[in-house]
Amino acid sequence: QVQLVESGGDLVQAGGSLRLSCAASRSILSTNAMGWYRQAPGKQRELVAAITRGGSTNYADSVKGRFTISRDIAKDTVYLQMNSLKLEDTAVYLCNADFWGLGPQWGQGTQVTVSS
């Protein structure tokens, strides 16, 4: 069993910044990719950003230039730096990891609320 523990969600004003963390209980080098998703009330879960084992990244168009995904391999942790936050970024943010032999695993989520 693999655990993914997210942290860093908070209430922040529009224009502000937050950094989310996702700590894995297993080496993140044993994944094909890790990503951050988000789900707002009444909306479908959407991919926000992802990073492959090789370090390639991709982003949803809505966050390009504002969000950055990164990782610390030594800490088995993936981060999501979120800048210039907008009201529409309000959602539960969930960490996802595609571990070899286990398939996709999910964290419990962390709430990000952006206020005006």
C-alpha positions in Angstrom: 0.0 0.0 0.0 1.2 3.5 -0.9 0.3 6.6 0.9 0.2 10.1 -0.6 -0.2 12.9 1.9 -1.0 16.4 0.6 -0.6 19.6 2.5 -0.4 23.3 2.0 -4.0 24.1 1.1 -5.4 27.3 2.7 -7.6 30.3 2.3 -5.8 33.0 0.2 -6.7 36.2 -1.4 -6.8 36.5 -5.2 -3.4 37.3 -6.5 -1.7 35.4 -3.7 0.4 32.3 -3.7 0.4 28.9 -2.1 2.7 25.9 -2.3 1.1 22.4 -2.1 3.1 19.4 -1.1 2.5 15.7 -1.8 4.7 13.3 0.2 4.8 9.7 -0.9 5.5 6.7 1.3 7.5 5.1 -1.6 10.2 6.3 -3.9 8.7 8.6 -6.5 11.2 7.2 -9.0 9.1 4.1 -9.0 6.3 6.0 -10.7 5.6 6.7 -14.4 4.3 10.1 -13.5 2.9 12.1 -10.7 0.3 14.9 -11.0 -1.9 17.3 -9.3 -5.6 17.3 -10.1 -8.4 19.5 -8.8 -12.1 19.2 -8.3 -14.4 22.1 -7.7 -18.0 21.6 -6.6 -20.2 20.5 -9.4 -17.3 20.2 -11.8 -15.3 17.3 -13.2 -11.9 16.5 -11.8 -9.3 18.0 -14.0 -5.5 17.6 -14.4 -3.7 20.7 -13.3 0.0 19.7 -13.8 2.0 16.5 -14.1 5.7 15.5 -14.0 7.0 12.3 -15.5 9.7 10.1 -14.1 12.1 11.7 -16.5 11.2 15.2 -15.3 9.1 16.4 -18.2 6.2 18.6 -17.1 2.8 19.6 -18.6 0.1 22.0 -17.5 -3.5 22.7 -18.0 -3.9 25.8 -20.2 -5.7 27.6 -17.4 -2.6 27.5 -15.1 0.3 27.8 -17.6 2.6 30.6 -16.5 1.1 30.7 -13.0 1.7 27.2 -11.5 4.8 25.2 -11.4 5.2 21.5 -10.6 8.4 20.3 -9.1 9.8 17.4 -7.1 12.4 16.6 -4.4 13.5 13.0 -5.1 15.4 12.7 -1.9 12.2 13.6 0.0 9.8 11.6 -2.3 7.8 14.8 -2.5 6.1 16.6 -5.3 5.2 20.3 -5.1 2.8 22.6 -6.8 3.7 26.3 -6.6 0.7 28.4 -7.3 1.1 32.1 -8.0 -1.4 34.8 -9.1 -4.2 32.7 -7.8 -7.7 33.4 -9.2 -11.1 32.8 -7.8 -11.6 30.0 -10.3 -8.6 28.1 -8.8 -10.8 27.3 -5.7 -11.0 23.5 -5.5 -9.9 20.4 -3.7 -6.4 19.6 -5.0 -5.5 16.0 -5.2 -2.2 14.3 -5.7 -2.0 11.4 -8.1 0.9 8.9 -8.7 1.1 6.1 -11.2 3.3 3.6 -9.4 4.8 0.7 -11.2 2.7 -2.4 -10.6 0.1 -0.6 -8.6 -1.5 1.8 -11.0 -2.9 5.2 -10.1 -2.9 6.1 -6.4 -4.6 9.2 -4.9 -4.1 11.3 -1.9 -7.0 12.6 0.3 -6.9 16.1 -1.1 -6.2 19.5 0.3 -8.6 22.5 0.0 -7.6 25.7 -1.7 -9.9 28.6 -1.4 -9.3 31.8 -3.2 -11.2 34.9 -2.0 -11.8 38.2 -3.5 
